[in-house]
Amino acid sequence: MPAVASVPKELYLSSSLKDLNKKTEVKPEKISTKSYVHSALKIFKTAEECRLDRDEERAYVLYMKYVTVYNLI
């Protein structure tokens, strides 16, 4: 099991939650459900890696993207 970093990374993606939420937007495309499922799994895996690295900002963005893609499925 990967080790969890002890100290969270400094904030670097944006200065407010509003700006951070803009980065979570996913534009729906006419692709297969299978492609959406594959994308959702990759996004979730990357979000988990970021969480373990204590990159909370990037993890938040990726988790929100995951939820958006999940809702598209």
N, CA, C and O atoms as a Tripos MOL2 file, in Angstrom:
@<TRIPOS>MOLECULE
protein
  292   291    73     0     0
PROTEIN
NO_CHARGES

@<TRIPOS>ATOM
      1 N           0.8520   -1.1810    0.0000 N.3       1 MET1
      2 CA          0.0000    0.0000    0.0000 C.3       1 MET1
      3 C           0.8940    1.2390    0.0000 C.2       1 MET1
      4 O           1.8740    1.2870    0.7440 O.2       1 MET1
      5 N           0.5710    2.2510   -0.8300 N.am      2 PRO2
      6 CA          1.3960    3.4530   -0.8910 C.3       2 PRO2
      7 C           1.3640    4.2250    0.4200 C.2       2 PRO2
      8 O           0.3600    4.2540    1.1310 O.2       2 PRO2
      9 N           2.4770    4.8370    0.7060 N.am      3 ALA3
     10 CA          2.5670    5.6550    1.9190 C.3       3 ALA3
     11 C           1.9050    7.0060    1.6920 C.2       3 ALA3
     12 O           1.9220    7.5430    0.5840 O.2       3 ALA3
     13 N           1.3300    7.5400    2.7440 N.am      4 VAL4
     14 CA          0.6780    8.8440    2.6760 C.3       4 VAL4
     15 C           1.6790    9.9020    3.1190 C.2       4 VAL4
     16 O           2.3350    9.7550    4.1500 O.2       4 VAL4
     17 N           1.7920   10.9710    2.3330 N.am      5 ALA5
     18 CA          2.6810   12.0720    2.7020 C.3       5 ALA5
     19 C           2.1950   12.6850    4.0070 C.2       5 ALA5
     20 O           0.9940   12.7110    4.2780 O.2       5 ALA5
     21 N           3.1240   13.1770    4.8090 N.am      6 SER6
     22 CA          2.7520   13.6800    6.1310 C.3       6 SER6
     23 C           2.2360   15.1130    6.1200 C.2       6 SER6
     24 O           1.4240   15.4820    6.9680 O.2       6 SER6
     25 N           2.6930   15.9190    5.1780 N.am      7 VAL7
     26 CA          2.3090   17.3300    5.1520 C.3       7 VAL7
     27 C           1.5840   17.6300    3.8410 C.2       7 VAL7
     28 O           2.0770   17.2710    2.7720 O.2       7 VAL7
     29 N           0.4190   18.2860    3.9080 N.am      8 PRO8
     30 CA         -0.2840   18.6370    2.6680 C.3       8 PRO8
     31 C           0.5450   19.5980    1.8200 C.2       8 PRO8
     32 O           1.2990   20.4190    2.3410 O.2       8 PRO8
     33 N           0.3880   19.4790    0.5060 N.am      9 LYS9
     34 CA          1.0770   20.3960   -0.4010 C.3       9 LYS9
     35 C           0.4630   21.7840   -0.2880 C.2       9 LYS9
     36 O          -0.7120   21.9390    0.0460 O.2       9 LYS9
     37 N           1.2750   22.7790   -0.5700 N.am     10 GLU10
     38 CA          0.7910   24.1600   -0.5890 C.3      10 GLU10
     39 C          -0.2390   24.3130   -1.7050 C.2      10 GLU10
     40 O          -0.1780   23.6110   -2.7150 O.2      10 GLU10
     41 N          -1.1800   25.2280   -1.5200 N.am     11 LEU11
     42 CA         -2.1880   25.4830   -2.5480 C.3      11 LEU11
     43 C          -1.5240   26.1650   -3.7350 C.2      11 LEU11
     44 O          -0.7230   27.0840   -3.5620 O.2      11 LEU11
     45 N          -1.8570   25.7150   -4.9420 N.am     12 TYR12
     46 CA         -1.2000   26.2610   -6.1230 C.3      12 TYR12
     47 C          -2.1000   26.3760   -7.3500 C.2      12 TYR12
     48 O          -1.7410   27.0660   -8.3040 O.2      12 TYR12
     49 N          -3.2500   25.7230   -7.3510 N.am     13 LEU13
     50 CA         -4.1010   25.7340   -8.5370 C.3      13 LEU13
     51 C          -4.9620   26.9810   -8.6620 C.2      13 LEU13
     52 O          -5.1940   27.4680   -9.7690 O.2      13 LEU13
     53 N          -5.4330   27.4940   -7.5490 N.am     14 SER14
     54 CA         -6.2910   28.6850   -7.5960 C.3      14 SER14
     55 C          -6.3170   29.3530   -6.2310 C.2      14 SER14
     56 O          -5.8080   28.8300   -5.2400 O.2      14 SER14
     57 N          -6.9280   30.5260   -6.2220 N.am     15 SER15
     58 CA         -6.9590   31.2840   -4.9700 C.3      15 SER15
     59 C          -8.3130   31.2280   -4.2710 C.2      15 SER15
     60 O          -8.4520   31.7170   -3.1500 O.2      15 SER15
     61 N          -9.3140   30.6340   -4.9280 N.am     16 SER16
     62 CA        -10.6320   30.5420   -4.3050 C.3      16 SER16
     63 C         -11.3160   29.2470   -4.7250 C.2      16 SER16
     64 O         -10.9400   28.6230   -5.7170 O.2      16 SER16
     65 N         -12.3150   28.8590   -3.9640 N.am     17 LEU17
     66 CA        -13.0720   27.6550   -4.2850 C.3      17 LEU17
     67 C         -13.8250   27.8290   -5.5970 C.2      17 LEU17
     68 O         -13.9890   26.8730   -6.3540 O.2      17 LEU17
     69 N         -14.2780   29.0400   -5.8620 N.am     18 LYS18
     70 CA        -14.9880   29.3220   -7.1110 C.3      18 LYS18
     71 C         -14.0760   29.0480   -8.3090 C.2      18 LYS18
     72 O         -14.4950   28.4130   -9.2770 O.2      18 LYS18
     73 N         -12.8350   29.5250   -8.2440 N.am     19 ASP19
     74 CA        -11.8790   29.2760   -9.3250 C.3      19 ASP19
     75 C         -11.5490   27.7900   -9.4340 C.2      19 ASP19
     76 O         -11.3930   27.2560  -10.5320 O.2      19 ASP19
     77 N         -11.4470   27.1420   -8.3020 N.am     20 LEU20
     78 CA        -11.1420   25.7170   -8.2900 C.3      20 LEU20
     79 C         -12.2780   24.9200   -8.9310 C.2      20 LEU20
     80 O         -12.0300   23.9710   -9.6750 O.2      20 LEU20
     81 N         -13.5180   25.3040   -8.6460 N.am     21 ASN21
     82 CA        -14.6660   24.6090   -9.2320 C.3      21 ASN21
     83 C         -14.7340   24.7810  -10.7430 C.2      21 ASN21
     84 O         -15.2520   23.9070  -11.4390 O.2      21 ASN21
     85 N         -14.2230   25.8870  -11.2600 N.am     22 LYS22
     86 CA        -14.1830   26.0700  -12.7160 C.3      22 LYS22
     87 C         -13.3100   25.0100  -13.3710 C.2      22 LYS22
     88 O         -13.5570   24.6100  -14.5090 O.2      22 LYS22
     89 N         -12.3020   24.5600  -12.6590 N.am     23 LYS23
     90 CA        -11.3880   23.5500  -13.1890 C.3      23 LYS23
     91 C         -12.0040   22.1490  -13.1750 C.2      23 LYS23
     92 O         -11.4370   21.2190  -13.7480 O.2      23 LYS23
     93 N         -13.1430   21.9980  -12.5340 N.am     24 THR24
     94 CA        -13.7730   20.6760  -12.4380 C.3      24 THR24
     95 C         -14.7620   20.4140  -13.5680 C.2      24 THR24
     96 O         -15.3000   19.3110  -13.6730 O.2      24 THR24
     97 N         -15.0050   21.3980  -14.4000 N.am     25 GLU25
     98 CA        -16.0090   21.2540  -15.4530 C.3      25 GLU25
     99 C         -15.5680   20.2350  -16.4980 C.2      25 GLU25
    100 O         -14.4010   20.1740  -16.8830 O.2      25 GLU25
    101 N         -16.5300   19.4420  -16.9410 N.am     26 VAL26
    102 CA        -16.3150   18.4520  -17.9920 C.3      26 VAL26
    103 C         -17.3630   18.7030  -19.0560 C.2      26 VAL26
    104 O         -18.5590   18.7360  -18.7640 O.2      26 VAL26
    105 N         -16.9170   18.8810  -20.2900 N.am     27 LYS27
    106 CA        -17.8620   19.1010  -21.3830 C.3      27 LYS27
    107 C         -18.3390   17.7480  -21.9030 C.2      27 LYS27
    108 O         -17.5290   16.9110  -22.3030 O.2      27 LYS27
    109 N         -19.6580   17.5360  -21.8970 N.am     28 PRO28
    110 CA        -20.1820   16.2590  -22.4030 C.3      28 PRO28
    111 C         -19.8910   16.0990  -23.8950 C.2      28 PRO28
    112 O         -20.0380   17.0400  -24.6740 O.2      28 PRO28
    113 N         -19.4850   14.9190  -24.2680 N.am     29 GLU29
    114 CA        -19.2290   14.6030  -25.6670 C.3      29 GLU29
    115 C         -20.0260   13.3620  -26.0350 C.2      29 GLU29
    116 O         -20.4650   12.6020  -25.1710 O.2      29 GLU29
    117 N         -20.1980   13.1800  -27.3110 N.am     30 LYS30
    118 CA        -20.9450   12.0120  -27.7790 C.3      30 LYS30
    119 C         -19.9740   10.8520  -27.9640 C.2      30 LYS30
    120 O         -19.5790   10.5160  -29.0810 O.2      30 LYS30
    121 N         -19.6060   10.2550  -26.8420 N.am     31 ILE31
    122 CA        -18.7440    9.0810  -26.8680 C.3      31 ILE31
    123 C         -19.4800    7.9440  -26.1760 C.2      31 ILE31
    124 O         -20.5070    8.1510  -25.5290 O.2      31 ILE31
    125 N         -18.9480    6.7670  -26.3190 N.am     32 SER32
    126 CA        -19.6320    5.5940  -25.7650 C.3      32 SER32
    127 C         -19.5840    5.5860  -24.2400 C.2      32 SER32
    128 O         -18.7100    6.1840  -23.6130 O.2      32 SER32
    129 N         -20.5460    4.8930  -23.6790 N.am     33 THR33
    130 CA        -20.5980    4.7340  -22.2270 C.3      33 THR33
    131 C         -19.3390    4.0340  -21.7350 C.2      33 THR33
    132 O         -18.8210    4.3530  -20.6640 O.2      33 THR33
    133 N         -18.8510    3.0830  -22.5160 N.am     34 LYS34
    134 CA        -17.6330    2.3630  -22.1480 C.3      34 LYS34
    135 C         -16.4580    3.3340  -22.0020 C.2      34 LYS34
    136 O         -15.6470    3.1950  -21.0870 O.2      34 LYS34
    137 N         -16.3680    4.3050  -22.8930 N.am     35 SER35
    138 CA        -15.2960    5.3030  -22.8120 C.3      35 SER35
    139 C         -15.4380    6.1620  -21.5650 C.2      35 SER35
    140 O         -14.4460    6.4850  -20.9120 O.2      35 SER35
    141 N         -16.6760    6.5340  -21.2320 N.am     36 TYR36
    142 CA        -16.9120    7.3100  -20.0130 C.3      36 TYR36
    143 C         -16.5130    6.5130  -18.7730 C.2      36 TYR36
    144 O         -15.9070    7.0550  -17.8490 O.2      36 TYR36
    145 N         -16.8530    5.2310  -18.7570 N.am     37 VAL37
    146 CA        -16.5050    4.3840  -17.6130 C.3      37 VAL37
    147 C         -14.9870    4.2830  -17.4820 C.2      37 VAL37
    148 O         -14.4460    4.3920  -16.3820 O.2      37 VAL37
    149 N         -14.3060    4.0750  -18.6020 N.am     38 HIS38
    150 CA        -12.8440    3.9880  -18.5890 C.3      38 HIS38
    151 C         -12.2320    5.3000  -18.0890 C.2      38 HIS38
    152 O         -11.3050    5.2910  -17.2780 O.2      38 HIS38
    153 N         -12.7550    6.4170  -18.5750 N.am     39 SER39
    154 CA        -12.2610    7.7290  -18.1380 C.3      39 SER39
    155 C         -12.5040    7.9440  -16.6510 C.2      39 SER39
    156 O         -11.6310    8.4350  -15.9370 O.2      39 SER39
    157 N         -13.6920    7.5750  -16.1900 N.am     40 ALA40
    158 CA        -14.0260    7.7490  -14.7750 C.3      40 ALA40
    159 C         -13.0690    6.9550  -13.8920 C.2      40 ALA40
    160 O         -12.6250    7.4520  -12.8570 O.2      40 ALA40
    161 N         -12.7510    5.7420  -14.2870 N.am     41 LEU41
    162 CA        -11.8270    4.9170  -13.5010 C.3      41 LEU41
    163 C         -10.4320    5.5330  -13.4480 C.2      41 LEU41
    164 O          -9.7880    5.5410  -12.3990 O.2      41 LEU41
    165 N          -9.9690    6.0510  -14.5950 N.am     42 LYS42
    166 CA         -8.6520    6.6870  -14.6280 C.3      42 LYS42
    167 C          -8.6320    7.9480  -13.7670 C.2      42 LYS42
    168 O          -7.6680    8.1930  -13.0410 O.2      42 LYS42
    169 N          -9.6880    8.7410  -13.8490 N.am     43 ILE43
    170 CA         -9.7700    9.9740  -13.0550 C.3      43 ILE43
    171 C          -9.7610    9.6320  -11.5690 C.2      43 ILE43
    172 O          -9.0490   10.2650  -10.7890 O.2      43 ILE43
    173 N         -10.5480    8.6350  -11.1760 N.am     44 PHE44
    174 CA        -10.6240    8.2560   -9.7650 C.3      44 PHE44
    175 C          -9.2750    7.7450   -9.2570 C.2      44 PHE44
    176 O          -8.8480    8.0930   -8.1560 O.2      44 PHE44
    177 N          -8.6130    6.9250  -10.0600 N.am     45 LYS45
    178 CA         -7.3070    6.3950   -9.6630 C.3      45 LYS45
    179 C          -6.3030    7.5320   -9.4680 C.2      45 LYS45
    180 O          -5.5530    7.5390   -8.4920 O.2      45 LYS45
    181 N          -6.2900    8.4800  -10.3810 N.am     46 THR46
    182 CA         -5.3780    9.6190  -10.2660 C.3      46 THR46
    183 C          -5.7270   10.4680   -9.0510 C.2      46 THR46
    184 O          -4.8330   10.9620   -8.3640 O.2      46 THR46
    185 N          -7.0170   10.6400   -8.7810 N.am     47 ALA47
    186 CA         -7.4500   11.4060   -7.6060 C.3      47 ALA47
    187 C          -6.9670   10.7420   -6.3220 C.2      47 ALA47
    188 O          -6.5240   11.4220   -5.3970 O.2      47 ALA47
    189 N          -7.0510    9.4230   -6.2670 N.am     48 GLU48
    190 CA         -6.5770    8.6950   -5.0900 C.3      48 GLU48
    191 C          -5.0700    8.8690   -4.9080 C.2      48 GLU48
    192 O          -4.5910    9.0390   -3.7870 O.2      48 GLU48
    193 N          -4.3250    8.8270   -6.0170 N.am     49 GLU49
    194 CA         -2.8730    9.0350   -5.9370 C.3      49 GLU49
    195 C          -2.5580   10.4350   -5.4180 C.2      49 GLU49
    196 O          -1.6570   10.6090   -4.5960 O.2      49 GLU49
    197 N          -3.2950   11.4260   -5.8930 N.am     50 CYS50
    198 CA         -3.0900   12.8020   -5.4300 C.3      50 CYS50
    199 C          -3.4290   12.9320   -3.9500 C.2      50 CYS50
    200 O          -2.7360   13.6290   -3.2090 O.2      50 CYS50
    201 N          -4.4850   12.2660   -3.5280 N.am     51 ARG51
    202 CA         -4.8680   12.3050   -2.1150 C.3      51 ARG51
    203 C          -3.7640   11.7210   -1.2450 C.2      51 ARG51
    204 O          -3.4320   12.2740   -0.1970 O.2      51 ARG51
    205 N          -3.1980   10.6020   -1.6840 N.am     52 LEU52
    206 CA         -2.1200    9.9770   -0.9180 C.3      52 LEU52
    207 C          -0.8660   10.8450   -0.8950 C.2      52 LEU52
    208 O          -0.0980   10.8120    0.0670 O.2      52 LEU52
    209 N          -0.6620   11.6190   -1.9560 N.am     53 ASP53
    210 CA          0.4730   12.5530   -2.0130 C.3      53 ASP53
    211 C           0.1840   13.8400   -1.2590 C.2      53 ASP53
    212 O           1.0300   14.7320   -1.1900 O.2      53 ASP53
    213 N          -1.0190   13.9330   -0.6900 N.am     54 ARG54
    214 CA         -1.4970   15.1070    0.0570 C.3      54 ARG54
    215 C          -1.6340   16.3410   -0.8330 C.2      54 ARG54
    216 O          -1.5090   17.4730   -0.3640 O.2      54 ARG54
    217 N          -1.8910   16.1120   -2.1210 N.am     55 ASP55
    218 CA         -2.1790   17.2120   -3.0400 C.3      55 ASP55
    219 C          -3.6980   17.3760   -3.0420 C.2      55 ASP55
    220 O          -4.3880   16.9190   -3.9530 O.2      55 ASP55
    221 N          -4.1920   18.0320   -2.0120 N.am     56 GLU56
    222 CA         -5.6310   18.1130   -1.7810 C.3      56 GLU56
    223 C          -6.3580   18.9060   -2.8580 C.2      56 GLU56
    224 O          -7.4970   18.5870   -3.2000 O.2      56 GLU56
    225 N          -5.7140   19.9300   -3.3900 N.am     57 GLU57
    226 CA         -6.3560   20.7310   -4.4410 C.3      57 GLU57
    227 C          -6.5970   19.8920   -5.6880 C.2      57 GLU57
    228 O          -7.7120   19.8510   -6.2070 O.2      57 GLU57
    229 N          -5.5610   19.2300   -6.1640 N.am     58 ARG58
    230 CA         -5.6950   18.4320   -7.3830 C.3      58 ARG58
    231 C          -6.6400   17.2530   -7.1440 C.2      58 ARG58
    232 O          -7.4260   16.9000   -8.0230 O.2      58 ARG58
    233 N          -6.5680   16.6510   -5.9750 N.am     59 ALA59
    234 CA         -7.4680   15.5460   -5.6500 C.3      59 ALA59
    235 C          -8.9160   16.0180   -5.6880 C.2      59 ALA59
    236 O          -9.7790   15.3210   -6.2200 O.2      59 ALA59
    237 N          -9.1890   17.1920   -5.1280 N.am     60 TYR60
    238 CA        -10.5450   17.7540   -5.1360 C.3      60 TYR60
    239 C         -11.0400   17.9250   -6.5730 C.2      60 TYR60
    240 O         -12.1530   17.5160   -6.9050 O.2      60 TYR60
    241 N         -10.2060   18.5310   -7.4240 N.am     61 VAL61
    242 CA        -10.5930   18.7550   -8.8210 C.3      61 VAL61
    243 C         -10.8970   17.4220   -9.4950 C.2      61 VAL61
    244 O         -11.9020   17.2960  -10.1960 O.2      61 VAL61
    245 N         -10.0540   16.4470   -9.2920 N.am     62 LEU62
    246 CA        -10.2530   15.1490   -9.9390 C.3      62 LEU62
    247 C         -11.4660   14.4050   -9.3920 C.2      62 LEU62
    248 O         -12.1980   13.7810  -10.1610 O.2      62 LEU62
    249 N         -11.6930   14.4570   -8.0870 N.am     63 TYR63
    250 CA        -12.8960   13.8220   -7.5310 C.3      63 TYR63
    251 C         -14.1590   14.4670   -8.0980 C.2      63 TYR63
    252 O         -15.1240   13.7740   -8.4200 O.2      63 TYR63
    253 N         -14.1520   15.7840   -8.2190 N.am     64 MET64
    254 CA        -15.3160   16.4780   -8.7720 C.3      64 MET64
    255 C         -15.5200   16.1150  -10.2450 C.2      64 MET64
    256 O         -16.6550   15.9490  -10.6910 O.2      64 MET64
    257 N         -14.4340   15.9930  -10.9940 N.am     65 LYS65
    258 CA        -14.5410   15.5570  -12.3920 C.3      65 LYS65
    259 C         -15.0980   14.1360  -12.4520 C.2      65 LYS65
    260 O         -15.9240   13.8180  -13.3080 O.2      65 LYS65
    261 N         -14.6400   13.2920  -11.5410 N.am     66 TYR66
    262 CA        -15.1300   11.9140  -11.4840 C.3      66 TYR66
    263 C         -16.6410   11.8900  -11.2770 C.2      66 TYR66
    264 O         -17.3520   11.1590  -11.9670 O.2      66 TYR66
    265 N         -17.1260   12.6780  -10.3390 N.am     67 VAL67
    266 CA        -18.5650   12.7270  -10.0590 C.3      67 VAL67
    267 C         -19.3240   13.2270  -11.2870 C.2      67 VAL67
    268 O         -20.3980   12.7160  -11.6050 O.2      67 VAL67
    269 N         -18.7750   14.2150  -11.9700 N.am     68 THR68
    270 CA        -19.4230   14.7450  -13.1730 C.3      68 THR68
    271 C         -19.5090   13.6740  -14.2540 C.2      68 THR68
    272 O         -20.5620   13.4930  -14.8660 O.2      68 THR68
    273 N         -18.4140   12.9680  -14.4900 N.am     69 VAL69
    274 CA        -18.4140   11.9020  -15.5010 C.3      69 VAL69
    275 C         -19.3490   10.7790  -15.0700 C.2      69 VAL69
    276 O         -20.0660   10.2200  -15.9010 O.2      69 VAL69
    277 N         -19.3510   10.4460  -13.7990 N.am     70 TYR70
    278 CA        -20.2520    9.4160  -13.2750 C.3      70 TYR70
    279 C         -21.7040    9.7860  -13.5670 C.2      70 TYR70
    280 O         -22.4960    8.9320  -13.9660 O.2      70 TYR70
    281 N         -22.0500   11.0470  -13.3710 N.am     71 ASN71
    282 CA        -23.4170   11.4950  -13.6410 C.3      71 ASN71
    283 C         -23.7490   11.4490  -15.1270 C.2      71 ASN71
    284 O         -24.9100   11.2680  -15.4940 O.2      71 ASN71
    285 N         -22.7530   11.6100  -15.9820 N.am     72 LEU72
    286 CA        -22.9860   11.5130  -17.4260 C.3      72 LEU72
    287 C         -23.2850   10.0760  -17.8410 C.2      72 LEU72
    288 O         -24.0100    9.8340  -18.8060 O.2      72 LEU72
    289 N         -22.7190    9.1300  -17.1020 N.am     73 ILE73
    290 CA        -22.9390    7.7060  -17.4190 C.3      73 ILE73
    291 C         -24.3750    7.3650  -17.1040 C.2      73 ILE73
    292 O         -24.7940    6.2230  -17.2900 O.2      73 ILE73
@<TRIPOS>BOND
     1     1     2 1
     2     2     3 1
     3     3     4 2
     4     3     5 am
     5     5     6 1
     6     6     7 1
     7     7     8 2
     8     7     9 am
     9     9    10 1
    10    10    11 1
    11    11    12 2
    12    11    13 am
    13    13    14 1
    14    14    15 1
    15    15    16 2
    16    15    17 am
    17    17    18 1
    18    18    19 1
    19    19    20 2
    20    19    21 am
    21    21    22 1
    22    22    23 1
    23    23    24 2
    24    23    25 am
    25    25    26 1
    26    26    27 1
    27    27    28 2
    28    27    29 am
    29    29    30 1
    30    30    31 1
    31    31    32 2
    32    31    33 am
    33    33    34 1
    34    34    35 1
    35    35    36 2
    36    35    37 am
    37    37    38 1
    38    38    39 1
    39    39    40 2
    40    39    41 am
    41    41    42 1
    42    42    43 1
    43    43    44 2
    44    43    45 am
    45    45    46 1
    46    46    47 1
    47    47    48 2
    48    47    49 am
    49    49    50 1
    50    50    51 1
    51    51    52 2
    52    51    53 am
    53    53    54 1
    54    54    55 1
    55    55    56 2
    56    55    57 am
    57    57    58 1
    58    58    59 1
    59    59    60 2
    60    59    61 am
    61    61    62 1
    62    62    63 1
    63    63    64 2
    64    63    65 am
    65    65    66 1
    66    66    67 1
    67    67    68 2
    68    67    69 am
    69    69    70 1
    70    70    71 1
    71    71    72 2
    72    71    73 am
    73    73    74 1
    74    74    75 1
    75    75    76 2
    76    75    77 am
    77    77    78 1
    78    78    79 1
    79    79    80 2
    80    79    81 am
    81    81    82 1
    82    82    83 1
    83    83    84 2
    84    83    85 am
    85    85    86 1
    86    86    87 1
    87    87    88 2
    88    87    89 am
    89    89    90 1
    90    90    91 1
    91    91    92 2
    92    91    93 am
    93    93    94 1
    94    94    95 1
    95    95    96 2
    96    95    97 am
    97    97    98 1
    98    98    99 1
    99    99   100 2
   100    99   101 am
   101   101   102 1
   102   102   103 1
   103   103   104 2
   104   103   105 am
   105   105   106 1
   106   106   107 1
   107   107   108 2
   108   107   109 am
   109   109   110 1
   110   110   111 1
   111   111   112 2
   112   111   113 am
   113   113   114 1
   114   114   115 1
   115   115   116 2
   116   115   117 am
   117   117   118 1
   118   118   119 1
   119   119   120 2
   120   119   121 am
   121   121   122 1
   122   122   123 1
   123   123   124 2
   124   123   125 am
   125   125   126 1
   126   126   127 1
   127   127   128 2
   128   127   129 am
   129   129   130 1
   130   130   131 1
   131   131   132 2
   132   131   133 am
   133   133   134 1
   134   134   135 1
   135   135   136 2
   136   135   137 am
   137   137   138 1
   138   138   139 1
   139   139   140 2
   140   139   141 am
   141   141   142 1
   142   142   143 1
   143   143   144 2
   144   143   145 am
   145   145   146 1
   146   146   147 1
   147   147   148 2
   148   147   149 am
   149   149   150 1
   150   150   151 1
   151   151   152 2
   152   151   153 am
   153   153   154 1
   154   154   155 1
   155   155   156 2
   156   155   157 am
   157   157   158 1
   158   158   159 1
   159   159   160 2
   160   159   161 am
   161   161   162 1
   162   162   163 1
   163   163   164 2
   164   163   165 am
   165   165   166 1
   166   166   167 1
   167   167   168 2
   168   167   169 am
   169   169   170 1
   170   170   171 1
   171   171   172 2
   172   171   173 am
   173   173   174 1
   174   174   175 1
   175   175   176 2
   176   175   177 am
   177   177   178 1
   178   178   179 1
   179   179   180 2
   180   179   181 am
   181   181   182 1
   182   182   183 1
   183   183   184 2
   184   183   185 am
   185   185   186 1
   186   186   187 1
   187   187   188 2
   188   187   189 am
   189   189   190 1
   190   190   191 1
   191   191   192 2
   192   191   193 am
   193   193   194 1
   194   194   195 1
   195   195   196 2
   196   195   197 am
   197   197   198 1
   198   198   199 1
   199   199   200 2
   200   199   201 am
   201   201   202 1
   202   202   203 1
   203   203   204 2
   204   203   205 am
   205   205   206 1
   206   206   207 1
   207   207   208 2
   208   207   209 am
   209   209   210 1
   210   210   211 1
   211   211   212 2
   212   211   213 am
   213   213   214 1
   214   214   215 1
   215   215   216 2
   216   215   217 am
   217   217   218 1
   218   218   219 1
   219   219   220 2
   220   219   221 am
   221   221   222 1
   222   222   223 1
   223   223   224 2
   224   223   225 am
   225   225   226 1
   226   226   227 1
   227   227   228 2
   228   227   229 am
   229   229   230 1
   230   230   231 1
   231   231   232 2
   232   231   233 am
   233   233   234 1
   234   234   235 1
   235   235   236 2
   236   235   237 am
   237   237   238 1
   238   238   239 1
   239   239   240 2
   240   239   241 am
   241   241   242 1
   242   242   243 1
   243   243   244 2
   244   243   245 am
   245   245   246 1
   246   246   247 1
   247   247   248 2
   248   247   249 am
   249   249   250 1
   250   250   251 1
   251   251   252 2
   252   251   253 am
   253   253   254 1
   254   254   255 1
   255   255   256 2
   256   255   257 am
   257   257   258 1
   258   258   259 1
   259   259   260 2
   260   259   261 am
   261   261   262 1
   262   262   263 1
   263   263   264 2
   264   263   265 am
   265   265   266 1
   266   266   267 1
   267   267   268 2
   268   267   269 am
   269   269   270 1
   270   270   271 1
   271   271   272 2
   272   271   273 am
   273   273   274 1
   274   274   275 1
   275   275   276 2
   276   275   277 am
   277   277   278 1
   278   278   279 1
   279   279   280 2
   280   279   281 am
   281   281   282 1
   282   282   283 1
   283   283   284 2
   284   283   285 am
   285   285   286 1
   286   286   287 1
   287   287   288 2
   288   287   289 am
   289   289   290 1
   290   290   291 1
   291   291   292 2
@<TRIPOS>SUBSTRUCTURE
     1 MET1         2 RESIDUE 1 A MET
     2 PRO2         6 RESIDUE 1 A PRO
     3 ALA3        10 RESIDUE 1 A ALA
     4 VAL4        14 RESIDUE 1 A VAL
     5 ALA5        18 RESIDUE 1 A ALA
     6 SER6        22 RESIDUE 1 A SER
     7 VAL7        26 RESIDUE 1 A VAL
     8 PRO8        30 RESIDUE 1 A PRO
     9 LYS9        34 RESIDUE 1 A LYS
    10 GLU10       38 RESIDUE 1 A GLU
    11 LEU11       42 RESIDUE 1 A LEU
    12 TYR12       46 RESIDUE 1 A TYR
    13 LEU13       50 RESIDUE 1 A LEU
    14 SER14       54 RESIDUE 1 A SER
    15 SER15       58 RESIDUE 1 A SER
    16 SER16       62 RESIDUE 1 A SER
    17 LEU17       66 RESIDUE 1 A LEU
    18 LYS18       70 RESIDUE 1 A LYS
    19 ASP19       74 RESIDUE 1 A ASP
    20 LEU20       78 RESIDUE 1 A LEU
    21 ASN21       82 RESIDUE 1 A ASN
    22 LYS22       86 RESIDUE 1 A LYS
    23 LYS23       90 RESIDUE 1 A LYS
    24 THR24       94 RESIDUE 1 A THR
    25 GLU25       98 RESIDUE 1 A GLU
    26 VAL26      102 RESIDUE 1 A VAL
    27 LYS27      106 RESIDUE 1 A LYS
    28 PRO28      110 RESIDUE 1 A PRO
    29 GLU29      114 RESIDUE 1 A GLU
    30 LYS30      118 RESIDUE 1 A LYS
    31 ILE31      122 RESIDUE 1 A ILE
    32 SER32      126 RESIDUE 1 A SER
    33 THR33      130 RESIDUE 1 A THR
    34 LYS34      134 RESIDUE 1 A LYS
    35 SER35      138 RESIDUE 1 A SER
    36 TYR36      142 RESIDUE 1 A TYR
    37 VAL37      146 RESIDUE 1 A VAL
    38 HIS38      150 RESIDUE 1 A HIS
    39 SER39      154 RESIDUE 1 A SER
    40 ALA40      158 RESIDUE 1 A ALA
    41 LEU41      162 RESIDUE 1 A LEU
    42 LYS42      166 RESIDUE 1 A LYS
    43 ILE43      170 RESIDUE 1 A ILE
    44 PHE44      174 RESIDUE 1 A PHE
    45 LYS45      178 RESIDUE 1 A LYS
    46 THR46      182 RESIDUE 1 A THR
    47 ALA47      186 RESIDUE 1 A ALA
    48 GLU48      190 RESIDUE 1 A GLU
    49 GLU49      194 RESIDUE 1 A GLU
    50 CYS50      198 RESIDUE 1 A CYS
    51 ARG51      202 RESIDUE 1 A ARG
    52 LEU52      206 RESIDUE 1 A LEU
    53 ASP53      210 RESIDUE 1 A ASP
    54 ARG54      214 RESIDUE 1 A ARG
    55 ASP55      218 RESIDUE 1 A ASP
    56 GLU56      222 RESIDUE 1 A GLU
    57 GLU57      226 RESIDUE 1 A GLU
    58 ARG58      230 RESIDUE 1 A ARG
    59 ALA59      234 RESIDUE 1 A ALA
    60 TYR60      238 RESIDUE 1 A TYR
    61 VAL61      242 RESIDUE 1 A VAL
    62 LEU62      246 RESIDUE 1 A LEU
    63 TYR63      250 RESIDUE 1 A TYR
    64 MET64      254 RESIDUE 1 A MET
    65 LYS65      258 RESIDUE 1 A LYS
    66 TYR66      262 RESIDUE 1 A TYR
    67 VAL67      266 RESIDUE 1 A VAL
    68 THR68      270 RESIDUE 1 A THR
    69 VAL69      274 RESIDUE 1 A VAL
    70 TYR70      278 RESIDUE 1 A TYR
    71 ASN71      282 RESIDUE 1 A ASN
    72 LEU72      286 RESIDUE 1 A LEU
    73 ILE73      290 RESIDUE 1 A ILE
